């Protein structure tokens, strides 16, 4: 996927440079504007690619943490040990 996007961006930059060359030769503002817009779209495409890849990494990590949390045992108040017994045992050991 990266190579396809990279090829498209390189083609857009080459096209933008050709448009700007023709604009300088012919003294045309519209071609210069078109070249600028094409170059901007290539930069925006790379920006969106990097933002999306970071977002997908974030979602993957969140999914892994969520699946890890599901595998952990869930303790309820009924399954917890009685704290009074623990405190009595600890106090008797310290004496």
NORDA-V972181 format. One record per residue. N is the residue number from 1. RES is the residue in three letters. PSI is psi in whole degrees, -180 to 180 (999 if undefined). D_CENTER is the distance of its C-alpha to the mean C-alpha in Angstrom with 1 decimal. Layout:
n:N res:RES psi:PSI d_center:D_CENTER
n:N res:RES psi:PSI d_center:D_CENTER
This chain:
n:1 res:UNK psi:-39 d_center:15.4
n:2 res:UNK psi:-41 d_center:14.5
n:3 res:UNK psi:-36 d_center:18.2
n:4 res:UNK psi:-46 d_center:18.9
n:5 res:UNK psi:-41 d_center:16.4
n:6 res:UNK psi:-41 d_center:17.9
n:7 res:UNK psi:-41 d_center:21.3
n:8 res:UNK psi:-42 d_center:20.9
n:9 res:UNK psi:-42 d_center:19.7
n:10 res:UNK psi:-41 d_center:22.6
n:11 res:UNK psi:-40 d_center:25.0
n:12 res:UNK psi:-41 d_center:24.0
n:13 res:UNK psi:-41 d_center:24.6
n:14 res:UNK psi:-42 d_center:27.8
n:15 res:UNK psi:-41 d_center:28.9
n:16 res:UNK psi:-41 d_center:28.2
n:17 res:UNK psi:-39 d_center:30.3
n:18 res:UNK psi:-43 d_center:33.1
n:19 res:UNK psi:-41 d_center:33.1
n:20 res:UNK psi:-35 d_center:33.3
n:21 res:UNK psi:-47 d_center:36.1
n:22 res:UNK psi:-33 d_center:38.1
n:23 res:UNK psi:-39 d_center:37.6
n:24 res:UNK psi:-42 d_center:39.1
n:25 res:UNK psi:-44 d_center:42.0
n:26 res:UNK psi:2 d_center:42.9
n:27 res:UNK psi:48 d_center:42.2
n:28 res:UNK psi:125 d_center:40.1
n:29 res:UNK psi:-35 d_center:37.7
n:30 res:UNK psi:-38 d_center:36.2
n:31 res:UNK psi:-36 d_center:35.0
n:32 res:UNK psi:-42 d_center:33.5
n:33 res:UNK psi:-42 d_center:31.6
n:34 res:UNK psi:-42 d_center:30.5
n:35 res:UNK psi:-41 d_center:29.3
n:36 res:UNK psi:-42 d_center:27.4
n:37 res:UNK psi:-38 d_center:25.7
n:38 res:UNK psi:-43 d_center:24.8
n:39 res:UNK psi:-38 d_center:23.4
n:40 res:UNK psi:-39 d_center:21.4
n:41 res:UNK psi:-34 d_center:20.0
n:42 res:UNK psi:-43 d_center:19.1
n:43 res:UNK psi:-40 d_center:17.2
n:44 res:UNK psi:-36 d_center:15.4
n:45 res:UNK psi:-42 d_center:14.5
n:46 res:UNK psi:-39 d_center:13.0
n:47 res:UNK psi:-45 d_center:11.1
n:48 res:UNK psi:-38 d_center:9.8
n:49 res:UNK psi:-47 d_center:9.0
n:50 res:UNK psi:-39 d_center:6.9
n:51 res:UNK psi:-41 d_center:5.1
n:52 res:UNK psi:-38 d_center:4.9
n:53 res:UNK psi:-38 d_center:4.3
n:54 res:UNK psi:-39 d_center:1.5
n:55 res:UNK psi:-41 d_center:2.4
n:56 res:UNK psi:-37 d_center:4.8
n:57 res:UNK psi:-41 d_center:5.1
n:58 res:UNK psi:-45 d_center:5.5
n:59 res:UNK psi:-37 d_center:7.7
n:60 res:UNK psi:-43 d_center:9.4
n:61 res:UNK psi:-40 d_center:10.4
n:62 res:UNK psi:-39 d_center:11.6
n:63 res:UNK psi:-42 d_center:13.5
n:64 res:UNK psi:-41 d_center:15.0
n:65 res:UNK psi:-38 d_center:16.1
n:66 res:UNK psi:-42 d_center:17.5
n:67 res:UNK psi:-32 d_center:19.4
n:68 res:UNK psi:-40 d_center:20.7
n:69 res:UNK psi:-32 d_center:21.9
n:70 res:UNK psi:-33 d_center:23.7
n:71 res:UNK psi:-20 d_center:25.5
n:72 res:UNK psi:144 d_center:26.8
n:73 res:UNK psi:145 d_center:30.3
n:74 res:UNK psi:123 d_center:30.7
n:75 res:UNK psi:135 d_center:33.7
n:76 res:UNK psi:170 d_center:35.9
n:77 res:UNK psi:-27 d_center:38.7
n:78 res:UNK psi:-27 d_center:41.2
n:79 res:UNK psi:-8 d_center:39.7
n:80 res:UNK psi:146 d_center:39.5
n:81 res:UNK psi:153 d_center:42.5
n:82 res:UNK psi:125 d_center:45.1
n:83 res:UNK psi:-27 d_center:44.6
n:84 res:UNK psi:-42 d_center:48.3
n:85 res:UNK psi:-40 d_center:49.1
n:86 res:UNK psi:-45 d_center:46.6
n:87 res:UNK psi:-40 d_center:48.0
n:88 res:UNK psi:-42 d_center:51.5
n:89 res:UNK psi:-42 d_center:50.8
n:90 res:UNK psi:-43 d_center:49.2
n:91 res:UNK psi:-37 d_center:52.1
n:92 res:UNK psi:-30 d_center:54.6
n:93 res:UNK psi:-31 d_center:53.1
n:94 res:UNK psi:-19 d_center:53.2
n:95 res:UNK psi:999 d_center:56.9
